Amino acid sequence: MPEIPVPSIPETITVHLGPPNSDAENVTLSFPDYIKNVASSEIYPTWPEAAIRANIYAQISFALNRIYTEWYRSRGYDFDITSSTQYDQAFVYGRDIFNNISNIVDEVFNNYIVRQGSVEPLFTQFCNGTSVTCEGLSQWGTVELANRGFTPYEMLQYYYGDNINIVRNAPVEPYIGSYPGSPLGFGSAGNEVRTIQVELNRIADNYPAIPKIYPANGFYGDNTSEAVRTFQGIFGLPQTGIVNKATWYQIKYIYVAVKNLAELTSEGLRPSEVEEFFPERLVRGDYGLPVRSLQYYLNVIAYFNPEIPSTEMNGVFDLATENQVKAFEEFYGLNPDGIVDFRTWELIQRIYNDIRSGLPEGYAGNTAALYPGYVLTPGMQNNDVRAFQTYLNLIGRTYRDIPEVPVTGYFGTETENAVRIFQELFGIPVSGVVGAPTWDAVSREYNFIRFGTPRTG
């Protein structure tokens, strides 16, 4: 099953010491220290402990919602939250921290409130309950409830509804922002692409000129490019069809707005919307299509670089694959830990593409060409699709279940259907798109049928 990531607690948070548009200073401090400051500024240490705990839960969730939705960063600011109670919660830089509040925060800083069925930290609106009232938690009201015997959780239910949960012991990780670091465009694939597809599909409910992307499968094809281009036109961005940093955060900003994720009345972020269909890293013991793709790339690199050993392309991250990864990492200047994280995977793809682009024209001769380095998806039209259709048609003369497709260079429904049949026949997960494992299997079969080349390599 795809993984559903739990929002993590950031190691640090950057606070703007004033209203958003002011020239005030930014300060960065640890997340627990920030919450200790807020709690010491917002509530009294003499309150009943149950009331203090309920308020701290609300303060943690409020801050995490600002970070998770990138409320300020998606608007172009370089901070996560302000110290202005007009917009956020009180923060007094350099103030003294109360000991009992500090101890409670150290215990619960990685716990937060969610609405049942949703993923994002709840936007826990609150006010003091005397001079200011609101729909959320009343700070002075928690004192009364504590004196009546309410537990912290019962207080939170009283103000935010019975359908809340407390996420406990969430992981603590460095905060690096959601932008993947490099633009996404035609041929990109991964969890970031699926995030954009899901968010654009929801935005399209409010802006129907944006075409829906089906399937939202993490592969960046023509339909995703068109949806991005239309979004960019509506919101005054250059219509490139490429998701650069400005487009990424504009999508994030509009998505948060249409779903009210930063409001107490949020429609919620469902687990299905944040499922990770692609592993963030590969380690020994993993298996499946991503491992087979990794082995393909590394085996091609190994063919041209004798310092890298070849391995069996079996889809299992075994000892041989780990040693292959370590050899690659050591040769190309990475920490040779045998773990394929984002940095390692990015370098593998770059070296592979450098090798492929450096080959002389006609290098492959009449044999099948190397995988082009990006995923072929329905809607694409180019020479790589044309070549793939040629290979598939020859295979179809031997495997009659695979229908002949027009060699037009256009990846239409007929080609998609033939790909699905090929994948089913050859034991590849059926997706209808052509990644490295499918291209490699087609290439091997084509070369075997046409030239008698052994299928192993």
N, C-alpha and C positions, 0 to 999 in steps of 0.2 A: 504494500500500500504506500502511496506517496506520503511523505513526511509533512506534518503540520507544525511549522516552527512556532515556538512560544516566544513572544517578545522578551528580549533580554533587558537587564538593568545596565545602563551605561556606567562605565567606570567613572566618567566625569560628566559635568554639565556646564555649559557656558551661559552665564547670566548677564543680561544687559542692565546696568544700574540706572534705569530710568524708563520712561515710555519708549515704545518701539522706534519712533522717528527722531528721538533726541540724540545729542552728541555724547551721551554718557559713555563711561568706560565699560568694557566687557571684562568679566572675571571668570576664570575657569577653576572649578574645585571638584572634589570628589562628590558623587551623588549623595552618599550618606551625610556628608558635612553640609550639603545644601539643604537637605530635609531637616537636619538639626537646627539650622538657622531659621528656616521657615517656621518650624514648630515653636521655637523659642520666641519668634516675632508675632505669631498669630494667636497663641493660646497661653494659658497660665500654668506654671508647674504645680500650683497648689490644687488644681482640679483633680477630681477622682481619676485614678489610673485608667479605668475603662473609657472615660471620655477622652483622655489624652490619646489613647490608642486609636479610637475611632477617627479622631481628627488627623492623626498621622497617616492612617491608611488613605484617607481622602487626599491629603497633601501629596503623598507618593503617587497615587493614581493620576492626579491632576498633572503633575510634572511629567510623568511617563507618557500621558496622552499628547502633551505638547511635543515631546521628542519623537514618539512613534509616528504621529501624523506629519512631522516636520512642518509644524504650523508656521514657524517663522522662517526657517531655511527655505521652504518652498516659495516664500515671498521675496527671496533675495537677501535676507539678513544673515549675518554671520554669528548668530547666537541661537540658543534653544528656548529661552524664556526670559521675561523681564522681571524686574523687582517692583513694578508698578501694580498696586492692588486694583487699579482701574482695568487692567488687562489680565493679570495673573495673580500671584499670591505674594505676600509680604516677604522681603528679604532685605536684611540690614547688614551690609558688608562689614565684617570686623567685630560684630557684636559678641557679647558673652553668651555661652550656651549653658542651659540648665542641665545639671547632672542627670536627673531622673529622665528628662527628655532624651538626652544623649544615649542613655542605656537602652531605652525602648527602641530608638531608631536603629541602633546597632543590631537589635534582635529582629526587626521586622522590615528593614529597608528594601529587601528584595521580595516583598509580598505586595500584591496590588489587587484592585477590584476589577472584575469583568462582569458584563451582562451575560447571563447564561445563553449559550449558542453563539457568542461572539468571541473574537480573539483580542481585539485592541483593548488596552487599559481604558477603563471607563472615564469619561470626562466628568469628574466628580465636582460639580459646581458646589460652592459653599459660601456662606456669609456669616456675619457675627450673630445674626438673629435678634439684635436689639435695634441699633441705628439703621441697619440694612437687613432686609429680608429677601429671600430668593426661593426658587423651587427646590434647591438642593439642601445640603446639610446646614443646620443651624448650630454654630459653634457653642453658644451658650445653652442651646437646647439640649446638647449632649450631656451637659452637667446635670440638668434636671432628669434626663433619662437614666443616667448612671446612678443618681440618688434613688431612683425607682427600681434599681436592680437589673437594668438592661446590660447585656454583654456588648462588647464592641461590635460584633457581627449583627446583633439584633438592632443596634442603633443604625448601622449602615442600611439594613433592610428597611427600617422605619422611614429613612429619608430617600433611599434610592430604589426601593421596591424589593419584593421577596425574591425576584428572579436575578439575584446577583451571586457570584462566587468569589472566593479569595484564591488567587493563584499564589502558591507558596514556594519559596526557595527557587525563584526564577534565576537563571544563570546570569552572571555578571561578566560583561564583555566590553572591550573598547568600542566606543561609538565612532563609526566611520561614515555615516550617512548612507542613504539607500542607493545613490547613483553608482552604477557599476564601475565607473572610472574611465570608460571609453565609449564612444557612440555605438548605438545599436542600429543596424541597417539590414538590407537585403542579404539573406543567408545566415544571419546571426541565429543562435539557438541557445536556450537555457532558461533558467527560472526568471531572470530579469525580463526576457522577452514575454514570457507568459504573464508576468505582473502587468506589463504595459497593455497586453491584449485584454486582460480582465478589467483593468481600470478604464480603458477606452470603451469597452462594451457597456459598462455601467454609465459612463458619461454620455454615451449615445442615447440612453433613455431620455435624457434631458435635452440633448442636442441631436435630433434625429438625422441631421444632414451627415453625421459621421456614420459610415457603413459599419455594421457589426462584423466582427472577425470570428469566423467559424472554420475549423475548431480553434479554440484558444489553447494551443498545444505547445507553445514555446518555440515554434519555428517561424522565423520572420520572412514571410513571403510577400507576394504582391498585395494580398488583401490587407496585411498589416501596414505596408507602405502607404496604401491609399487612405486607410483610416488615419494614420499619423499625418499625412499631407493635408487632409481635410481639417483635422484638429488644428494644425498649425495655421491654416488659413483663417479659421474662425477666431483664433485668439492672437492674431497679429504677429505670428512668428514666420520666419522664412520657410517656404513650403518645399522642404528638401525631402520629406519622407524618411528622414533619419532622426533618431532620437538622440540628440546631444544633451548636454547638461541642462540647458535652458528649457528644452522641450520636456525632458524628464520631470523637472520640478514644476513646470506649468501643468502637466498632466496630474501630478501628485496634488497640486493645489486645488484644481477643479474637482478631482475625485473626492478629496476630503470634504469639499464644499457640498457636492450633490448628495453625499451620503450622511452629511451632518456628523462626521466622526468626531469632531471637536465640540460637540454639543451634548447636553444631557439627553436630548431627544434623538440621539444617533440611531440610524437604522441598523447599525452593527456591521462588523466585518465578519462574514461567515468563514468557518474553517476551509470550505471548498475554494474560497477565493485566494487563500494564501498557501495552498498545498504546494510543496516543492516536488516537481516531477523529475528534476535532474539533481543528482547528488552534488553537494557543495565540495566534497573532496572524496578521493578514492584511496583506500588503504588495503593492506593485505587481509584477505578474507572476504572482500566484496566480490560480487559477480554480476553478470548481466551485460546488457547492451553497452552501457558506458565503459565498462572494462574492455569489452571487445573493440570499441572505438579507440581507446587508449592504446591497445596492443597493435592495432593497425598502424596508427601514426608512428609509434616507436619502431615498429619493424621496418617501415619505409625509411625512417631516419637511419636505422641500423644498417640498411643495405648500402647507404652512401657513407656511413661513418663506422669504420671497423672497431672503434673504441666502445661501441654500444652493442651488446649481444642481442641476437634475435630470440624470440620466444614463440611458443605455440599460441595461435590466436584462438583460445578456447573460452574466452569470456570469464575466466576465473583469475582473480588477483592472487596468484600463488607466489611461492618463493622466487621462481624464475622471473616473474613479472616485477616483483619488488626489486630484485637485483638489477633488472633492466632499467627501472626508474632511477635507482641509485646511481647507476653508471651515467645515465643522461644528466642527472642533476650535478654530479661531480664534474663531468666534462664541460658543462655550460655554466659553471660557477654558482650553482645553488647549493644549499645545505643538503647533503646526500642522505636524507632521512627516509627515502622510499615512500613518502606520502605525496600524493598528487593533489595539491591545493590549487587555488586559483592562479597563483603566480607560476607554479610548475606547468599547469595545463596551458596557460597563455603562452609560455615560452615554447612548449612542445608544438603548439599550432603555428607559432611564428616560424620556428625552424623548418617545420614541414612545408609551409608555404614558400619559404625562401628556397628550399630545395626544388620544389615543383616549378616555381617561376624561373629558376636558373637553368632548367633543362633546355637544350636546344630544340627548336621546332621539329616536330616529327620524331622525337626521341623514342616514343613508344612503337614506332613503325605501324604495323597492322594489328598489333596486340591492343588490348584495352588500355586506355589511359589511366593514370593515377587519379584517385579521388580528387575532385576539384577543390576541396578544402572548405566547403560550405554545404548545408543541407538543401537538397532539391525538394521543392514543395509544389503542390498544385498552384497553377497560376503563373509559374515561371516560364520564360521563353528565352532560350539561348542555345549556344552550340553544345554546352555540356548536356543539356536535356536531349538534344538531337543525338549525341553520341550514345547516351544511355539507352534511348529508344532503339538504336541500331543493335546494341548488344542484346537487349531483351528480346527483340524479334528473332534473332538467330537462336537463342536459347529456346524460344517457343516452338521452333520447328522440331525440337527433340522432346520437349515437355509440352504436350498438346493442350494441357489445361491452361497454359499461359496464352491469352489471346494476342494476336498481332495488333500492333498499334501504329497509327500513322507517324512516320518519321518527319515531323514538322518542326521539332524544337520547342513545341508548346506542351507544357505539362498539364494536360486536361484530364477529364474524368476517365477516359479510356486508359491513359497511362497509369493513373492512380490505381485503377482496378487491377491492371496487370501487375503492378508492383505489389499489391496486397496478396495476390495469388502466388507470386514468386516467394514472398516472405513466408507465407504459410507452408509452401512446399519445402523450403530450405531451413525451416526451424528458426526463423528470425521473427521477433515480436512484430505483429502486424500493425503497421501505422500508416501505410500508404505514402510515406515520405522516404527519401533516399539519403540516409546518412552514410558514414564511412563503412559500417558493417554490411549494409545492403549493396553499396557500390562494389565493395571488395568481393562479396559472394558472386555478384553478377559478372565481375571481371574474370574471376577464376573459372567460372563455368563457361563463359564465352571463349576464353583462351584454350580451355580443355577441348571444347567441341570443335573449334576452328583449327587449332594448331596441335592438339594433343599434349599441351603443356600440363604437367601434373597439377592437380588442384591444391596440393600442399605447397607452402612456400615460406 
